[in-house]
Amino acid sequence: MNKFKVGDWVRCNLEKSNERYFEGVRQITGKQGMAYCVDSKYVYMANELYLVCGFVKGQDIEASVEYISSWFKGEFYSYDPTLIKPFLILRKDGTITNCIYARTIEPEYKPYSEPKLEWINEQKTIKAKGIDGFHTIYGCEKLYNNWIILIRDNETNDEDIVSLLQMFNCWEWQDNSPCGGLVEANNE
């Protein structure tokens, strides 16, 4: 079920034969339970709508003026569905640029340089990417100047070892977040 909030821009996905269909983009102005009002004219169920722009003013995003391969960072300013380039982006120099594409900035991760004691103390759980089944971290050792992580399969109790690089490339935390440290954002 899609979840929308007041101010989101949405598009209706109902058939054109339905009186409530609209091709353009509309802004949600209020909600009543599971139904959402769009432009205070009609009421739509959440499954009849999909989100076009979920950014909030001042949010750091990446945008592209023409080509999807040429991204720059800026702050979301507003969204105007009547424009060919509907995303208005505030650049660091204070100018506003119209863009055709916009996306959230995904955080970047890198392999850990050393293990953390809380992984062992809290018996942190990891899982292989794309595979069901969990492993618990129960220790770590330094082997030939490289850290290895000792893990145990939660079902079979089989033990295994992974390097920090393997942990980053092939494993993820139980909540699906990367097994790596967050790369500090550089201010462009």
C-alpha positions in Angstrom: 0.0 0.0 0.0 1.4 3.4 -1.0 1.6 5.9 1.8 1.3 9.6 0.9 1.4 12.8 2.9 -0.1 16.2 2.3 2.0 18.0 -0.3 3.1 14.9 -2.3 2.7 15.0 -6.1 0.9 11.9 -7.5 -0.5 10.5 -10.7 -3.6 8.4 -11.0 -3.4 5.0 -12.5 -7.1 4.3 -13.1 -8.5 3.5 -16.6 -9.3 6.5 -18.7 -13.0 5.4 -18.9 -13.3 6.1 -15.2 -14.7 9.6 -14.5 -12.0 10.1 -11.8 -9.0 9.4 -14.2 -6.5 12.2 -14.7 -3.4 12.1 -16.8 -1.6 15.1 -15.3 0.1 15.2 -11.9 -1.9 16.4 -8.9 -1.0 17.5 -5.4 -2.5 15.8 -2.3 -4.1 18.4 -0.2 -5.5 16.3 2.6 -6.4 12.7 3.6 -9.3 10.9 5.3 -8.4 7.5 6.7 -7.1 5.3 3.8 -8.5 7.7 1.1 -6.6 10.7 -0.2 -8.0 14.0 -1.5 -6.3 15.4 -4.6 -6.8 19.0 -5.4 -9.9 19.0 -3.1 -11.9 17.8 -6.1 -12.0 14.0 -5.9 -11.1 11.3 -3.4 -8.8 8.5 -4.4 -7.7 5.3 -2.6 -3.9 5.0 -2.1 -3.7 2.0 -4.5 -5.1 4.2 -7.3 -2.2 6.7 -7.1 1.6 6.6 -7.4 4.1 9.0 -6.2 5.8 11.4 -8.6 7.7 13.6 -6.3 8.3 12.8 -2.7 11.0 15.4 -2.0 10.7 18.0 0.7 11.9 21.6 0.3 15.5 21.9 1.3 16.2 18.1 0.9 19.6 17.3 -0.7 19.1 15.5 -3.9 20.8 14.8 -7.3 19.3 16.2 -10.5 19.9 16.3 -14.2 19.0 19.0 -16.6 18.9 16.9 -19.8 20.8 13.7 -19.6 20.3 11.0 -17.0 24.0 10.4 -16.9 24.9 14.0 -16.0 23.9 14.5 -12.3 24.7 17.4 -10.0 23.8 17.9 -6.3 21.6 20.6 -5.0 18.5 21.2 -2.7 15.0 20.5 -3.8 13.2 23.7 -4.2 9.8 22.8 -5.7 8.0 20.7 -8.3 5.9 22.2 -11.1 4.1 19.6 -13.2 3.2 22.1 -15.9 6.9 22.5 -16.9 8.8 20.2 -19.3 11.6 20.2 -16.6 9.4 20.1 -13.5 12.0 19.8 -10.8 13.3 23.1 -9.5 16.7 22.7 -7.8 18.5 25.3 -5.7 22.2 25.2 -6.5 25.0 26.0 -4.0 25.6 29.4 -5.8 21.9 30.4 -5.1 20.6 29.9 -8.6 17.5 27.8 -9.3 17.8 25.3 -12.2 14.9 23.4 -13.9 15.6 19.7 -14.3 13.9 16.8 -16.0 15.3 14.2 -13.6 15.8 14.1 -9.9 16.6 11.4 -7.4 17.5 11.0 -3.7 21.2 10.8 -2.8 21.9 7.3 -1.7 24.5 7.0 1.0 27.8 5.4 0.0 29.5 2.7 2.0 33.0 1.2 2.1 34.5 -1.9 3.8 35.2 -1.6 7.4 38.9 -1.1 8.2 38.7 -3.1 11.5 36.0 -5.0 13.4 33.9 -3.5 16.1 33.7 -5.0 19.6 29.9 -4.5 19.7 29.5 -7.0 16.9 30.7 -9.7 19.2 29.2 -8.4 22.4 25.7 -7.9 20.8 26.1 -11.1 18.7 25.2 -9.1 15.6 23.5 -11.1 12.8 24.5 -11.0 9.1 23.1 -12.7 6.1 24.4 -13.5 2.7 23.1 -11.1 0.0 20.2 -12.6 -1.8 20.1 -15.8 0.3 17.9 -16.7 3.2 19.6 -17.7 6.3 21.4 -15.9 9.1 24.8 -16.1 10.7 25.9 -14.7 14.1 29.2 -13.0 14.6 31.0 -14.6 17.6 34.5 -13.4 17.2 37.3 -11.9 15.2 41.0 -12.5 14.7 43.9 -10.9 13.0 45.5 -13.2 10.5 48.6 -12.1 8.5 47.7 -8.4 9.1 44.1 -8.9 8.0 41.1 -9.0 10.2 38.8 -12.0 9.8 35.3 -12.3 11.3 34.2 -15.6 12.9 30.6 -16.4 12.1 28.2 -19.2 13.0 25.2 -20.4 10.9 22.1 -19.9 13.0 20.5 -23.2 11.8 23.3 -25.7 11.4 25.8 -24.1 13.9 28.5 -24.5 11.2 31.4 -22.1 11.7 33.0 -20.0 8.9 35.2 -17.0 8.5 34.9 -13.9 6.3 37.3 -11.0 5.7 36.1 -7.5 6.1 36.1 -7.1 2.3 34.1 -10.3 1.8 31.7 -9.1 4.5 31.2 -5.8 2.6 30.8 -7.4 -0.8 28.8 -10.5 0.0 27.0 -10.0 3.3 24.5 -7.5 4.8 23.2 -6.8 8.3 19.9 -8.4 9.3 18.1 -5.1 8.5 19.4 -5.3 4.9 21.9 -2.4 5.4 25.4 -2.8 4.0 28.2 -4.4 6.1 30.4 -1.4 5.7 31.1 2.1 7.1 29.3 5.2 5.8 31.5 7.3 3.5 31.5 10.9 4.6 29.7 13.1 2.1 32.1 15.5 0.4 30.6 19.0 -0.2 30.7 19.6 -3.9 
